[in-house]
Amino acid sequence: MKNLKLITAIVTVSLFIACKSSSETENQSRNTQRQRGGQPNAEQLISEMDADKDGKLSEAEVKGPLKNDFATIDTNEDGYLSKSEIENAPKPERQGGGEGRPSRG
């Protein structure tokens, strides 16, 4: 009986660690892409901002450049941004002047 409890505890802890590790890997991948200056794609934006999980973004759900240009990006004027509207949206201009390289002085 003691062995069964010990085995159960080990399996439970192992599963917990595996699940947490998988989630951290996804977050690290997303952060790495952004650190390299890469913009998230339409699926990533929807996944991150779609609070009601309806597959599209309302103006209340978006932030940043999407919120600033919502009316321009919402080409069918239905009050939501679809994946295709986001994919066809003009790319926001970079702020901060450059690729993160130190200036030469």
Wavefront OBJ file of the C-alpha trace (Angstrom):
o trace
v 0.000 0.000 0.000
v 2.842 2.407 0.797
v 4.414 1.681 -2.584
v 1.156 2.451 -4.384
v 0.857 5.834 -2.629
v 4.471 6.638 -3.430
v 4.043 5.694 -7.089
v 0.836 7.752 -7.308
v 2.592 10.768 -5.805
v 5.532 10.455 -8.203
v 3.252 10.139 -11.233
v 1.169 13.132 -10.124
v 4.233 15.334 -9.641
v 5.687 14.186 -12.978
v 2.476 15.029 -14.832
v 2.294 18.433 -13.153
v 5.876 19.226 -14.161
v 5.282 18.043 -17.739
v 2.163 20.204 -18.126
v 3.838 23.267 -16.654
v 6.907 22.763 -18.830
v 4.786 22.563 -21.996
v 2.974 25.801 -21.133
v 6.242 27.582 -20.351
v 7.721 26.416 -23.654
v 4.795 27.935 -25.577
v 5.161 31.232 -23.707
v 8.934 31.288 -24.276
v 8.438 30.650 -27.986
v 5.968 33.532 -28.247
v 8.274 35.840 -26.275
v 11.315 34.837 -28.353
v 9.477 35.714 -31.562
v 8.623 39.151 -30.215
v 12.113 39.759 -28.840
v 13.527 39.158 -32.302
v 11.306 41.915 -33.608
v 8.831 39.528 -35.184
v 5.219 40.530 -35.205
v 2.651 37.996 -33.994
v 0.543 36.548 -36.789
v -3.253 36.869 -36.985
v -3.861 33.532 -35.245
v -1.592 34.504 -32.355
v -3.295 37.876 -31.957
v -6.732 36.290 -31.906
v -5.588 33.588 -29.510
v -4.121 36.157 -27.119
v -6.886 38.785 -27.228
v -10.128 36.892 -27.978
v -11.661 37.032 -24.497
v -14.995 35.467 -25.478
v -13.364 32.847 -27.744
v -15.628 33.557 -30.728
v -12.742 33.541 -33.215
v -12.829 37.278 -33.920
v -11.900 40.442 -32.071
v -14.242 43.197 -30.984
v -12.931 46.699 -30.376
v -13.220 46.105 -26.618
v -10.895 43.081 -26.882
v -8.055 44.673 -28.846
v -5.216 46.932 -27.760
v -2.258 48.726 -29.257
v -2.095 49.356 -33.008
v -5.162 47.174 -33.623
v -7.240 49.379 -31.341
v -5.822 52.584 -32.841
v -6.653 51.476 -36.399
v -9.725 49.342 -35.666
v -12.061 51.160 -38.060
v -9.520 50.993 -40.887
v -8.809 47.282 -40.373
v -12.527 46.369 -40.025
v -13.069 46.540 -43.783
v -16.531 44.933 -43.757
v -17.604 47.281 -40.933
v -19.222 44.532 -38.845
v -17.614 45.681 -35.598
v -15.185 42.740 -35.458
v -11.740 41.944 -36.806
v -11.540 38.578 -38.531
v -8.388 36.613 -39.203
v -8.382 37.698 -42.853
v -8.901 41.372 -41.959
v -5.949 41.219 -39.555
v -3.792 39.445 -42.137
v -4.583 42.153 -44.714
v -4.127 45.062 -42.310
v -1.288 47.501 -42.956
v 1.715 46.696 -40.782
v 2.288 49.169 -37.943
v 5.384 51.311 -38.154
v 8.135 50.415 -35.719
v 8.663 52.764 -32.843
v 12.025 53.407 -31.271
v 13.958 53.796 -34.494
v 15.649 50.629 -35.554
v 16.304 47.046 -34.702
v 17.445 47.504 -31.137
v 21.034 48.174 -32.122
v 22.936 50.640 -29.999
v 23.554 53.955 -31.639
v 27.066 54.802 -32.664
v 28.253 57.918 -31.095
l 1 2 3 4 5 6 7 8 9 10 11 12 13 14 15 16 17 18 19 20 21 22 23 24 25 26 27 28 29 30 31 32 33 34 35 36 37 38 39 40 41 42 43 44 45 46 47 48 49 50 51 52 53 54 55 56 57 58 59 60 61 62 63 64 65 66 67 68 69 70 71 72 73 74 75 76 77 78 79 80 81 82 83 84 85 86 87 88 89 90 91 92 93 94 95 96 97 98 99 100 101 102 103 104 105
